[in-house]
Amino acid sequence: MRFFRPEIGNWFQDKETGDYFEIVALDELNNTIEIQFLDGSLGEVDWEAWRHMPMEEAAPPEDANAGYEVASEERITDSDGAAPAPHNPLSLIEGENFQGTDEY
């Protein structure tokens, strides 16, 4: 059985169940791998179980956000139609409206 090094963002298919899943987090403190299935459900696998899982690498599905229940037409975009930068904390900041700022 081939060993796949888990990396966040990689997709796999369980050979026994046929389920597709993505690596969403690596918890080094608890030695676990957090996975999210295509339907949005989450799972956790310890390193020992990961080594023995019957799986194969898979390409991301056509709509990898299906588990988040967001249709591709509903995704947030900038004014120019481009998707916002992922994980950019500055995009979450709203300006303050009080005297003395340039937004007032």
Secondary structure, 3 states (H helix, E strand, C coil): CCCCCCCCCCEEEECCCCCEEEEEEEECCCCEEEEEECCCCEEEEEHHHHHHCCEEEECCCCCCCHHHCCCHHHCCCCCCCCCCCCCCHHHHCCCCCCCCCCCC
